[in-house]
Amino acid sequence: MARKRTSIKTQVVKDMKKLGVYREEYRNDINIYCDMMHQWEVLSERFADSGYLVEEEYTNKAGATNMRKTPTLATLEKLRVDIAQYSDRLCLNPKSLERVTTESATTSRLASVLSKLE
């Protein structure tokens, strides 16, 4: 059963904070990413329920009948690409995380010296 969008968002924010890449300014991208993840889960269930139907007959306006990819599969393929792009933007995959410098909880040299004086 597909997760609710809110639970996906909670997990994404938690993961980003754990990785040190979360920023409140990313909320729009996070929302879009979570919407796509929710759609992915719903459509994946639909695809499984269809018996993983890959092709179907289609009759065009001219009356010719051909085989084409099912709309569910075509949408899943497009979502896969979009999700990968957004996971790069949000640094949620190993490849994109390698290129990012995350915030660390370091103290300044002055603060370090002052804390030793106490």
DSSP file (Angstrom, degrees, kcal/mol; ACC not computed):
  #  RESIDUE AA STRUCTURE BP1 BP2  ACC     N-H-->O    O-->H-N    N-H-->O    O-->H-N    TCO  KAPPA ALPHA  PHI   PSI    X-CA   Y-CA   Z-CA
    1    1 A M              0   0    0      0, 0.0    41,-0.1     0, 0.0     2,-0.0   0.000 360.0 360.0 360.0 133.4    0.0    0.0    0.0
    2    2 A A        -     0   0    0      1,-0.1    36,-0.1    39,-0.1     3,-0.1  -0.335 360.0-117.4 -65.4 139.9    1.4    3.4   -1.0
    3    3 A R        -     0   0    0      1,-0.1     2,-0.1     2,-0.1    39,-0.1  -0.357  33.3 -98.9 -71.6 156.8    2.5    5.6    1.9
    4    4 A K     >  -     0   0    0      1,-0.1     4,-1.8    -2,-0.1     3,-0.4  -0.455  30.2-116.8 -72.2 151.5    0.8    8.9    2.5
    5    5 A R  H  > S+     0   0    0      1,-0.2     4,-2.5     2,-0.2     5,-0.2   0.864 113.9  57.0 -57.2 -38.4    2.5   12.0    1.1
    6    6 A T  H  > S+     0   0    0      1,-0.2     4,-2.3     2,-0.2    -1,-0.2   0.872 105.7  49.1 -65.5 -36.7    3.0   13.4    4.6
    7    7 A S  H  > S+     0   0    0     -3,-0.4     4,-1.9     2,-0.2    -1,-0.2   0.855 110.2  51.8 -71.7 -32.1    4.9   10.3    5.8
    8    8 A I  H  X S+     0   0    0     -4,-1.8     4,-2.5     2,-0.2    -2,-0.2   0.938 111.0  48.0 -64.7 -45.9    7.1   10.5    2.7
    9    9 A K  H  X S+     0   0    0     -4,-2.5     4,-2.7     1,-0.2     5,-0.3   0.907 108.9  53.3 -62.3 -42.5    7.9   14.1    3.4
   10   10 A T  H  X S+     0   0    0     -4,-2.3     4,-2.2     1,-0.2    -1,-0.2   0.924 112.3  45.2 -57.9 -44.6    8.6   13.4    7.1
   11   11 A Q  H  X S+     0   0    0     -4,-1.9     4,-2.7     2,-0.2    -2,-0.2   0.895 112.1  51.1 -67.3 -40.7   11.1   10.7    6.0
   12   12 A V  H  X S+     0   0    0     -4,-2.5     4,-2.7     2,-0.2    -2,-0.2   0.937 112.2  45.9 -62.8 -47.1   12.7   12.9    3.4
   13   13 A V  H  X S+     0   0    0     -4,-2.7     4,-2.5     1,-0.2     5,-0.2   0.915 113.2  50.5 -62.4 -42.9   13.3   15.8    5.8
   14   14 A K  H  X S+     0   0    0     -4,-2.2     4,-2.3    -5,-0.3    -2,-0.2   0.924 112.1  47.1 -60.2 -45.7   14.6   13.4    8.4
   15   15 A D  H  X S+     0   0    0     -4,-2.7     4,-2.1     1,-0.2    -2,-0.2   0.913 112.0  49.9 -63.2 -43.6   17.0   11.8    5.9
   16   16 A M  H  X>S+     0   0    0     -4,-2.7     5,-2.5     1,-0.2     6,-0.8   0.901 111.4  48.6 -64.3 -40.1   18.2   15.3    4.7
   17   17 A K  H ><5S+     0   0    0     -4,-2.5     3,-0.6     1,-0.2    -1,-0.2   0.912 110.3  51.5 -64.8 -41.3   18.8   16.5    8.2
   18   18 A K  H 3<5S+     0   0    0     -4,-2.3    -1,-0.2     1,-0.2    -2,-0.2   0.876 112.0  46.5 -62.6 -37.4   20.7   13.3    9.0
   19   19 A L  H 3<5S-     0   0    0     -4,-2.1    -1,-0.2    -5,-0.2    -2,-0.2   0.587 113.3-121.0 -80.2 -10.8   22.9   13.9    5.9
   20   20 A G  T <<5S+     0   0    0     -4,-0.8    83,-1.2    -3,-0.6    -3,-0.2   0.751  86.0 104.9  78.4  24.6   23.4   17.5    6.9
   21   21 A V      < +     0   0    0     -5,-2.5     2,-0.2    -6,-0.2    -4,-0.2   0.342  41.8 121.7-117.7   4.6   21.9   18.9    3.6
   22   22 A Y        +     0   0    0     -6,-0.8     2,-0.3    -9,-0.1     3,-0.1  -0.510  30.4 171.1 -75.9 135.7   18.4   20.1    4.8
   23   23 A R    >   -     0   0    0     -2,-0.2     3,-1.9     1,-0.1     4,-0.1  -0.990  37.6-134.9-138.9 137.3   17.5   23.8    4.3
   24   24 A E  G >  S+     0   0    0     -2,-0.3     3,-1.8     1,-0.3    -1,-0.1   0.823 105.1  68.2 -58.2 -31.4   14.1   25.3    4.9
   25   25 A E  G 3  S+     0   0    0      1,-0.3     3,-0.5     2,-0.1    -1,-0.3   0.668  89.6  64.4 -64.8 -16.1   14.6   27.1    1.5
   26   26 A Y  G <>  +     0   0    0     -3,-1.9     4,-2.8     1,-0.2    -1,-0.3   0.373  67.8 109.4 -86.0   4.7   14.3   23.7   -0.2
   27   27 A R  H <> S+     0   0    0     -3,-1.8     4,-2.6     1,-0.2    -1,-0.2   0.830  75.3  51.6 -56.6 -36.6   10.7   23.2    0.9
   28   28 A N  H  > S+     0   0    0     -3,-0.5     4,-2.3     2,-0.2    -1,-0.2   0.941 113.4  44.0 -66.1 -44.9    9.2   23.7   -2.6
   29   29 A D  H  > S+     0   0    0     -3,-0.3     4,-2.6    -4,-0.2    -2,-0.2   0.889 113.2  52.5 -65.0 -37.8   11.6   21.1   -4.2
   30   30 A I  H  X S+     0   0    0     -4,-2.8     4,-2.7     2,-0.2    -2,-0.2   0.923 109.2  49.6 -62.6 -43.9   11.0   18.8   -1.2
   31   31 A N  H  X S+     0   0    0     -4,-2.6     4,-2.3    -5,-0.2    -2,-0.2   0.911 112.1  47.3 -62.0 -43.2    7.2   19.0   -1.8
   32   32 A I  H  X S+     0   0    0     -4,-2.3     4,-2.3     2,-0.2    -2,-0.2   0.932 112.7  49.5 -63.7 -45.0    7.6   18.3   -5.5
   33   33 A Y  H  X S+     0   0    0     -4,-2.6     4,-2.4     1,-0.2    -2,-0.2   0.913 111.2  49.1 -59.6 -44.6    9.9   15.4   -4.8
   34   34 A C  H  X S+     0   0    0     -4,-2.7     4,-2.4     2,-0.2    -1,-0.2   0.880 109.2  52.5 -65.7 -38.4    7.5   13.9   -2.2
   35   35 A D  H  X S+     0   0    0     -4,-2.3     4,-2.6     2,-0.2    -1,-0.2   0.931 111.1  47.3 -60.6 -44.8    4.5   14.3   -4.7
   36   36 A M  H  X S+     0   0    0     -4,-2.3     4,-2.7     1,-0.2    -2,-0.2   0.900 110.8  51.1 -65.1 -40.1    6.5   12.4   -7.3
   37   37 A M  H  X S+     0   0    0     -4,-2.4     4,-2.2     2,-0.2    -1,-0.2   0.902 111.0  48.9 -63.5 -40.2    7.5    9.7   -4.8
   38   38 A H  H  X S+     0   0    0     -4,-2.4     4,-2.4     2,-0.2    -2,-0.2   0.934 112.1  48.0 -64.2 -45.8    3.8    9.3   -3.8
   39   39 A Q  H  X S+     0   0    0     -4,-2.6     4,-2.9     1,-0.2     5,-0.3   0.902 109.5  54.7 -60.2 -41.1    2.7    9.1   -7.4
   40   40 A W  H  X S+     0   0    0     -4,-2.7     4,-2.4     1,-0.2    -1,-0.2   0.928 109.6  46.3 -57.6 -47.0    5.5    6.5   -8.0
   41   41 A E  H  X S+     0   0    0     -4,-2.2     4,-1.8     2,-0.2    -2,-0.2   0.909 114.0  47.4 -65.8 -42.1    4.2    4.3   -5.2
   42   42 A V  H  X S+     0   0    0     -4,-2.4     4,-2.0     1,-0.2    -2,-0.2   0.939 115.8  44.4 -63.8 -47.3    0.6    4.5   -6.3
   43   43 A L  H  X S+     0   0    0     -4,-2.9     4,-2.7     1,-0.2    -2,-0.2   0.842 108.7  57.2 -69.3 -32.6    1.4    3.8  -10.0
   44   44 A S  H  X S+     0   0    0     -4,-2.4     4,-2.3    -5,-0.3    -1,-0.2   0.901 107.9  48.4 -63.4 -39.8    3.8    1.0   -9.0
   45   45 A E  H  X S+     0   0    0     -4,-1.8     4,-2.7     2,-0.2    -2,-0.2   0.920 111.6  49.3 -63.6 -43.5    0.9   -0.7   -7.2
   46   46 A R  H  X S+     0   0    0     -4,-2.0     4,-1.4     1,-0.2    -2,-0.2   0.900 110.6  50.5 -62.4 -40.9   -1.3   -0.2  -10.3
   47   47 A F  H  <>S+     0   0    0     -4,-2.7     5,-2.3     2,-0.2     6,-0.5   0.906 111.9  47.3 -63.9 -42.6    1.3   -1.6  -12.5
   48   48 A A  H ><5S+     0   0    0     -4,-2.3     3,-1.9     1,-0.2    -2,-0.2   0.915 109.1  54.2 -64.6 -43.0    1.7   -4.7  -10.3
   49   49 A D  H 3<5S+     0   0    0     -4,-2.7    -1,-0.2     1,-0.3    -2,-0.2   0.785 102.7  58.0 -62.7 -26.8   -2.1   -5.1  -10.1
   50   50 A S  T 3<5S-     0   0    0     -4,-1.4    -1,-0.3    -5,-0.2    -2,-0.2   0.488 122.8-106.8 -80.1  -1.0   -2.2   -5.2  -14.0
   51   51 A G  T < 5 -     0   0    0     -3,-1.9    -3,-0.2     1,-0.2    -2,-0.2   0.763  68.7 -64.9  79.2  25.3    0.2   -8.1  -13.9
   52   52 A Y  S   <S-     0   0    0     -5,-2.3     2,-0.4     1,-0.2    -1,-0.2   0.908  73.4-167.0  59.4  45.4    3.0   -5.9  -15.1
   53   53 A L        +     0   0    0     -6,-0.5    20,-0.2     1,-0.2    -1,-0.2  -0.507  13.2 177.4 -66.2 119.1    1.3   -5.2  -18.4
   54   54 A V        +     0   0    0     -2,-0.4    16,-2.0     1,-0.2     2,-0.3   0.830  59.8  26.7 -95.3 -38.9    3.9   -3.6  -20.6
   55   55 A E  E     -A   69   0A   0     14,-0.3     2,-0.3    18,-0.0    14,-0.2  -0.892  58.2-178.4-128.7 156.8    2.0   -3.2  -23.9
   56   56 A E  E     -A   68   0A   0     12,-2.5    12,-2.4    -2,-0.3     2,-0.2  -0.975  36.2 -95.6-146.1 158.5   -1.5   -2.8  -25.1
   57   57 A E  E     -A   67   0A   0     -2,-0.3     2,-0.4    10,-0.2    10,-0.2  -0.540  40.4-171.1 -75.1 143.6   -3.4   -2.5  -28.4
   58   58 A Y  E     -A   66   0A   0      8,-3.1     8,-3.0    -2,-0.2     2,-0.6  -0.997  14.3-153.9-139.8 131.2   -4.1    1.0  -29.4
   59   59 A T  E     -A   65   0A   0     -2,-0.4     6,-0.2     6,-0.2     5,-0.0  -0.923  19.1-151.4-106.7 120.3   -6.3    2.2  -32.3
   60   60 A N    >   -     0   0    0      4,-2.6     3,-1.9    -2,-0.6    -1,-0.0  -0.154  35.1 -89.3 -82.3-179.1   -5.3    5.6  -33.6
   61   61 A K  T 3  S+     0   0    0      1,-0.3    -1,-0.1     2,-0.1    -2,-0.0   0.785 126.3  57.7 -62.4 -28.3   -7.6    8.2  -35.3
   62   62 A A  T 3  S-     0   0    0      2,-0.1    -1,-0.3     1,-0.0     3,-0.1   0.525 119.5-109.8 -80.9  -4.7   -6.9    6.7  -38.7
   63   63 A G  S <  S+     0   0    0     -3,-1.9     2,-0.3     1,-0.3    -2,-0.1   0.470  71.5 140.4  91.9   1.9   -8.2    3.4  -37.5
   64   64 A A        -     0   0    0     -5,-0.0    -4,-2.6     1,-0.0     2,-0.5  -0.622  43.1-143.7 -80.6 136.3   -4.8    1.6  -37.5
   65   65 A T  E     +A   59   0A   0     -2,-0.3     2,-0.3    -6,-0.2    -6,-0.2  -0.884  29.5 160.1-104.8 127.8   -4.3   -0.7  -34.5
   66   66 A N  E     -A   58   0A   0     -8,-3.0    -8,-3.1    -2,-0.5     2,-0.4  -0.852  40.8-103.5-135.0 168.8   -0.8   -0.9  -33.1
   67   67 A M  E     +A   57   0A   0     -2,-0.3     2,-0.3   -10,-0.2   -10,-0.2  -0.794  43.0 172.9 -93.1 141.4    0.9   -2.0  -29.9
   68   68 A R  E     -A   56   0A   0    -12,-2.4   -12,-2.5    -2,-0.4     2,-0.1  -0.966  39.2 -87.4-143.2 161.5    2.0    0.7  -27.5
   69   69 A K  E     -A   55   0A   0     -2,-0.3   -14,-0.3   -14,-0.2   -15,-0.1  -0.387  54.1-103.2 -62.7 143.3    3.5    1.0  -24.0
   70   70 A T     >  -     0   0    0    -16,-2.0     4,-2.5   -17,-0.2     5,-0.2  -0.410  25.3-120.9 -67.3 147.8    0.8    1.2  -21.4
   71   71 A P  H  > S+     0   0    0      0, 0.0     4,-2.3     0, 0.0     5,-0.2   0.849 112.7  56.1 -57.6 -34.6    0.2    4.7  -20.0
   72   72 A T  H  > S+     0   0    0      2,-0.2     4,-2.4     1,-0.2     5,-0.2   0.937 109.4  44.7 -64.4 -45.7    1.1    3.5  -16.5
   73   73 A L  H  > S+     0   0    0    -20,-0.2     4,-2.5     2,-0.2    -1,-0.2   0.917 112.6  51.7 -64.5 -43.1    4.5    2.2  -17.6
   74   74 A A  H  X S+     0   0    0     -4,-2.5     4,-1.9     1,-0.2    -1,-0.2   0.901 111.7  47.2 -60.6 -40.8    5.2    5.3  -19.6
   75   75 A T  H  X S+     0   0    0     -4,-2.3     4,-2.8    -5,-0.2    -1,-0.2   0.901 110.2  52.2 -68.5 -40.7    4.4    7.5  -16.6
   76   76 A L  H  X S+     0   0    0     -4,-2.4     4,-2.4     1,-0.2    -2,-0.2   0.905 108.9  51.0 -61.0 -41.2    6.5    5.3  -14.3
   77   77 A E  H  X S+     0   0    0     -4,-2.5     4,-1.4     2,-0.2    -1,-0.2   0.912 112.3  45.8 -62.9 -42.6    9.4    5.7  -16.7
   78   78 A K  H  X S+     0   0    0     -4,-1.9     4,-2.3     1,-0.2    -2,-0.2   0.915 112.3  50.9 -67.0 -42.9    9.1    9.5  -16.8
   79   79 A L  H  X S+     0   0    0     -4,-2.8     4,-3.3     1,-0.2     5,-0.3   0.888 104.1  58.9 -61.3 -38.5    8.7    9.7  -13.0
   80   80 A R  H  X S+     0   0    0     -4,-2.4     4,-1.9     1,-0.2    -1,-0.2   0.910 108.7  44.6 -57.1 -43.8   11.9    7.6  -12.6
   81   81 A V  H  X S+     0   0    0     -4,-1.4     4,-2.0     2,-0.2    -1,-0.2   0.932 115.3  47.0 -66.6 -46.7   13.9   10.2  -14.5
   82   82 A D  H  X S+     0   0    0     -4,-2.3     4,-2.4     1,-0.2    -2,-0.2   0.895 110.9  51.6 -64.2 -40.8   12.3   13.1  -12.6
   83   83 A I  H  X S+     0   0    0     -4,-3.3     4,-2.6     1,-0.2    -1,-0.2   0.906 108.7  51.8 -63.1 -41.5   12.8   11.5   -9.2
   84   84 A A  H  X S+     0   0    0     -4,-1.9     4,-1.6    -5,-0.3    -1,-0.2   0.906 109.9  49.4 -61.7 -41.3   16.4   10.9  -10.0
   85   85 A Q  H  X S+     0   0    0     -4,-2.0     4,-2.1     1,-0.2    -2,-0.2   0.926 113.9  44.6 -64.5 -44.7   16.9   14.6  -10.9
   86   86 A Y  H  X S+     0   0    0     -4,-2.4     4,-2.4     1,-0.2    -2,-0.2   0.860 108.6  56.1 -70.2 -34.2   15.2   15.8   -7.8
   87   87 A S  H  <>S+     0   0    0     -4,-2.6     5,-3.1    -5,-0.2     6,-0.5   0.849 108.2  50.5 -66.2 -30.6   17.1   13.3   -5.6
   88   88 A D  H ><5S+     0   0    0     -4,-1.6     3,-1.2     3,-0.2    -2,-0.2   0.940 110.2  48.9 -65.9 -48.0   20.3   14.9   -7.1
   89   89 A R  H 3<5S+     0   0    0     -4,-2.1    -2,-0.2     1,-0.3    -1,-0.2   0.874 116.1  42.6 -59.4 -38.2   19.0   18.4   -6.2
   90   90 A L  T 3<5S-     0   0    0     -4,-2.4    -1,-0.3    -5,-0.1    -2,-0.2   0.388 110.4-121.8 -92.0   3.6   18.2   17.4   -2.7
   91   91 A C  T < 5 +     0   0    0     -3,-1.2    -3,-0.2    -4,-0.2    -4,-0.1   0.893  66.4 139.3  58.3  44.4   21.4   15.3   -2.2
   92   92 A L      < +     0   0    0     -5,-3.1    -4,-0.2    -6,-0.1    -1,-0.1   0.184  51.8  64.0-104.8  15.2   19.5   12.2   -1.5
   93   93 A N  S  > S-     0   0    0     -6,-0.5     4,-2.2    -5,-0.1     3,-0.2  -0.971  87.4-113.9-135.4 156.1   21.6    9.8   -3.4
   94   94 A P  H  > S+     0   0    0      0, 0.0     4,-1.4     0, 0.0    -1,-0.1   0.848 111.6  55.1 -57.0 -38.4   25.3    8.7   -3.0
   95   95 A K  H  > S+     0   0    0      1,-0.2     4,-0.5     2,-0.2     3,-0.2   0.931 113.0  39.9 -63.7 -46.8   26.5   10.3   -6.3
   96   96 A S  H >4 S+     0   0    0     -3,-0.2     3,-0.9     1,-0.2     4,-0.2   0.840 110.4  59.3 -72.9 -31.9   25.1   13.8   -5.5
   97   97 A L  H >< S+     0   0    0     -4,-2.2     3,-1.2     1,-0.2    -1,-0.2   0.805  95.3  64.2 -67.5 -28.5   26.2   13.6   -1.9
   98   98 A E  H 3< S+     0   0    0     -4,-1.4    -1,-0.2     1,-0.2    -2,-0.2   0.805 102.6  49.6 -62.4 -28.9   29.8   13.1   -2.9
   99   99 A R  T << S+     0   0    0     -3,-0.9     2,-0.4    -4,-0.5    -1,-0.2   0.413  98.0  86.7 -91.7   1.7   29.8   16.6   -4.5
  100  100 A V    <   -     0   0    0     -3,-1.2     2,-0.7    -4,-0.2   -79,-0.0  -0.826  64.3-145.5-111.6 140.7   28.3   18.4   -1.5
  101  101 A T        -     0   0    0     -2,-0.4     2,-0.1   -80,-0.0    -3,-0.1  -0.914  27.4-152.8 -98.4 118.2   30.0   19.9    1.5
  102  102 A T        -     0   0    0     -2,-0.7     2,-0.2     1,-0.1   -81,-0.1  -0.479  22.0 -95.8 -90.4 161.7   27.7   19.5    4.5
  103  103 A E        -     0   0    0    -83,-1.2     2,-0.3    -2,-0.1    -1,-0.1  -0.502  40.4-160.9 -71.2 141.3   27.4   21.6    7.6
  104  104 A S        -     0   0    0     -2,-0.2     2,-1.7     2,-0.1   -84,-0.0  -0.919  26.7-117.3-123.4 155.7   29.4   20.3   10.5
  105  105 A A        +     0   0    0     -2,-0.3     2,-0.3     2,-0.0    -2,-0.0  -0.451  59.7 148.0 -88.4  64.2   29.0   21.2   14.2
  106  106 A T        -     0   0    0     -2,-1.7     2,-0.3     1,-0.0    -2,-0.1  -0.678  39.2-136.6 -97.8 154.5   32.4   22.7   14.6
  107  107 A T        -     0   0    0     -2,-0.3    -2,-0.0     1,-0.1     2,-0.0  -0.778  26.0-104.3-106.2 154.7   33.3   25.5   16.9
  108  108 A S     >  -     0   0    0     -2,-0.3     4,-2.1     1,-0.1     5,-0.1  -0.279  30.2-112.1 -70.7 162.3   35.4   28.5   16.1
  109  109 A R  H  > S+     0   0    0      1,-0.2     4,-2.4     2,-0.2     5,-0.2   0.895 119.0  52.9 -62.1 -39.4   39.0   28.7   17.4
  110  110 A L  H  > S+     0   0    0      1,-0.2     4,-2.7     2,-0.2    -1,-0.2   0.928 109.2  48.0 -62.3 -45.9   38.0   31.6   19.6
  111  111 A A  H  > S+     0   0    0      1,-0.2     4,-2.1     2,-0.2    -1,-0.2   0.866 110.8  52.6 -63.5 -35.1   35.1   29.7   21.1
  112  112 A S  H  X S+     0   0    0     -4,-2.1     4,-1.0     2,-0.2    -2,-0.2   0.926 111.6  44.7 -65.4 -45.2   37.4   26.7   21.7
  113  113 A V  H >X S+     0   0    0     -4,-2.4     4,-0.9     1,-0.2     3,-0.5   0.919 113.4  50.8 -64.5 -44.4   40.0   28.8   23.6
  114  114 A L  H >X S+     0   0    0     -4,-2.7     4,-0.6     1,-0.2     3,-0.6   0.866 105.8  55.5 -63.8 -36.7   37.3   30.6   25.6
  115  115 A S  H 3< S+     0   0    0     -4,-2.1     3,-0.4     1,-0.2    -1,-0.2   0.801 104.8  53.9 -67.4 -26.7   35.7   27.3   26.7
  116  116 A K  H << S+     0   0    0     -4,-1.0    -1,-0.2    -3,-0.5    -2,-0.2   0.712  99.4  63.3 -77.2 -21.6   39.0   26.2   28.0
  117  117 A L  H <<        0   0    0     -4,-0.9    -1,-0.2    -3,-0.6    -2,-0.2   0.685 360.0 360.0 -75.9 -19.3   39.3   29.3   30.2
  118  118 A E     <        0   0    0     -4,-0.6    -1,-0.2    -3,-0.4    -2,-0.1   0.482 360.0 360.0 -71.0 360.0   36.3   28.5   32.3
